[in-house]
Amino acid sequence: MQALRVLGLVALLALIVGAIGGKVAALAMLFAGLLGMLAWQLINLQRLVEWTHTPTEVSLPAGVGIWAHIFYDLDRRSRTSADLRERLTGALDRFHEASQAMPDGVLYLSANDRIEWLNRKAEQQFGIDGRRDHGALVTTLVREPEFVRFLQGGDYAEPLVLHSTRRAGLTLLVQVVPFGDKQKMVVSRDISQLEKLETIRRDFIANVSHELRTPLTVVTGFLETLIDGRDDFTPEDVTHFLQLALEQSLRMQALIEDLLALSALETGAPAAVEERVDVAALVQSIAEDTRLLSNGRHEIEADIDVRGGCAILLGSEKELRSAFANLASNAVRYTPAGGRIRLSWRCADGPGEFAVEDNGIGIAAEDIPRLTERFYRVDRGRSRETGGTGLGLAIVKHILSRHQAELRIVSAPGKGSRFSARFPASRLEPALPALRS
Ligand code: ADP
């Protein structure tokens, strides 16, 4: 419209010029007008072309006439599509962030099992590099046969337990969720810890059954022998058999008591009672019990030094007695007759330390880290002979950890051992306050 109006104006001017100055002047006027109009269109076209090469967020320059409409319209459309693009990119970013934050591995596969996207957890679990391996066939990177079979089998009702061949000890629970047009989402969860616990539980049940079956078999054997040969045995024989059967029953009883103690310490039993334990009295009384157990076969001394403010230990007296007595009885059981055993308590360098030292059989370096495992014994025969259950140090470790204390073991075969429990200074107090009359 605008252009027509300008054209009309130019024609009118040409007519006026023609009337005044003649035909040539009118034609020149018309030509100049048309040339001007053409130049104007070309300039606007050039501005439009330049705009298409600028970044999307730059606005179009203002135009005049028809160009103002064109520029305005194009500008509005471009802004709408930029907004839409921004919203879509935002949604995609949020989706990626959420997928990255997931505790499980997430892997998207195309219809032909090529890698489209995966989060960091999946990268670690499957050993895939998201950038490098984009578009690669997943089965060329995750090559465990059971995974390949599972993915290609198409039955995803049950998850797959995948034992990684790439990283020893890594077990994944893999689920496949088909979506869209034959695409798949693979979700992987690290269940290595659960698997380990399950193995420990199975081993534990096997160990307990084995430990109980041995003495039970002996008792059953004695009872059958006594029943079968009732008339052949002298009263002394019978007493002897019953004595042996009683020993085995006591062994089973000790085992069950230790198992109950361990389970009470492990499974949600209430936290240790905070009592103000008089450590000197406790250590002296354990030294007395240890002498009774040794029955004169060892030289046993107690060395107590509470200077430094550790006359009182805060904790459960019952549990502390059990842990300290366990260490002392081990010293008796693993030190040949004539050996020396020394119990001590001191806090000179800050933490409170209860220690049991012996010059007994000692322990090889490779066995030391495993001593607190349930049923771990260096010499099974010697442990049994001396009434051991293989649970003593496991109980000690639990009790000490309930008191934020640390068990340290220093030992050398043939030289002896030193077991020490170090309690934090926060559990120590100086002497009992004097009672007010
Ligand atoms: P056990 O009932 O077999 O003694 P523990 O858990 O108390 O079970 O100890 C585990 C193992 O640690 C023992 O079987 C023994 O081999 C070793 N052990 C513990 N204390 C000593 C010690 N003072 N000297 C040598 N070996 C020891």
Boltz pocket constraint, residues with backbone or C-beta under 6 A from the ligand:
constraints:
  - pocket:
      binder: B
      contacts: [[A, 326], [A, 327], [A, 330], [A, 331], [A, 334], [A, 335], [A, 358], [A, 360], [A, 361], [A, 362], [A, 363], [A, 371], [A, 372], [A, 373], [A, 376], [A, 377], [A, 378], [A, 379], [A, 383], [A, 384], [A, 387], [A, 388], [A, 389], [A, 390], [A, 391], [A, 392], [A, 393], [A, 394], [A, 417]]
      max_distance: 6.0
